[in-house]
Amino acid sequence: MNAIALVQATFPDEEEARAIGGRLVEERLVACANVLGSCLSVYRWEGAVESGAEAIAQFKTLPQRVEAVVARIAELHSYTLPAIEHWTVQTNEAGAAWVRDCLTGR
């Protein structure tokens, strides 16, 4: 099985994305955190259209750990309502094995 899960979230800045990513790797909830850098977000909040700079991060994990990863990001995140999305993707066997090994401590 070559399925892994990607969890993506936006953060107020790269520093928070890196800090939370590091925590998730240390806790073996994710194998890898990729901080993709700054983006401009345009969104509706409390009845008004807002915009601002944010940082995007993606996290590689196993499908069965997605709920725990999403919950932990939400717990550590500074936003009241963090945007956290996830999906399952296929990768090569070596990549999937690496993710499994990172999360199981092998």
C-alpha positions in Angstrom: 0.0 0.0 0.0 1.5 3.3 -1.1 -1.1 5.7 0.4 0.0 8.5 2.7 -2.0 11.5 3.8 -1.2 15.2 3.3 -2.5 17.6 5.9 -2.3 21.3 4.9 -2.8 24.3 7.1 -2.2 28.1 6.9 -0.5 30.0 9.7 0.0 33.6 10.5 3.7 33.4 9.7 6.5 30.9 8.8 7.8 31.0 12.3 4.6 29.4 13.7 4.4 27.0 10.8 8.0 25.8 11.5 7.4 25.6 15.3 4.3 23.5 15.0 5.8 21.4 12.2 8.8 20.6 14.4 6.6 19.6 17.3 4.6 17.3 15.1 7.7 15.6 13.8 9.1 15.3 17.3 5.9 13.7 18.5 5.9 11.3 15.5 2.5 12.5 14.3 4.0 13.4 11.0 7.1 12.3 9.1 7.8 15.6 7.5 6.6 19.2 7.6 7.1 21.3 4.4 6.7 25.0 5.0 5.9 26.3 1.6 6.3 30.0 2.4 4.1 33.1 2.2 0.9 33.4 0.4 -1.8 36.1 0.2 -5.1 34.9 1.7 -8.5 36.5 0.9 -11.3 35.4 3.1 -14.6 36.4 4.7 -14.3 36.8 8.5 -17.0 38.2 10.8 -19.0 39.6 7.9 -16.2 41.4 6.2 -13.8 40.5 3.3 -10.3 40.4 4.7 -6.9 39.7 3.2 -3.4 39.2 4.6 -0.2 37.4 4.4 0.0 33.8 5.7 2.3 30.8 5.5 1.3 27.5 4.1 2.6 24.2 5.5 2.0 20.6 4.4 2.5 17.6 6.6 3.1 14.0 5.5 1.5 11.3 7.7 -0.4 8.0 7.5 -4.1 8.1 6.8 -4.9 6.6 10.1 -3.2 9.5 11.9 -5.0 12.3 10.2 -7.5 12.9 12.9 -4.7 13.1 15.6 -2.7 15.5 13.4 -5.6 17.8 12.7 -6.5 17.9 16.4 -2.9 18.6 17.4 -2.5 21.4 14.8 -5.7 23.0 16.1 -4.5 22.7 19.7 -1.2 24.4 19.0 -2.4 26.9 16.4 -2.8 30.6 17.4 -6.0 31.1 15.2 -9.4 30.6 16.7 -10.5 28.8 13.6 -7.4 27.4 11.7 -7.9 26.3 8.1 -6.8 22.6 8.1 -7.4 20.4 5.1 -6.3 16.8 4.3 -6.4 14.3 1.6 -5.0 10.8 0.8 -2.4 10.6 -2.0 -0.4 7.8 -3.6 3.4 7.8 -3.5 6.1 5.3 -4.5 6.7 2.4 -2.1 10.0 3.8 -0.9 8.3 7.1 0.1 5.4 5.4 1.8 7.9 3.1 3.7 9.8 6.1 4.8 6.7 7.8 6.2 5.7 4.5 8.0 9.2 4.1 9.4 9.4 7.7 10.7 6.1 7.3 12.5 6.9 4.0 14.1 10.4 4.7 15.1 12.1 2.0 12.9 
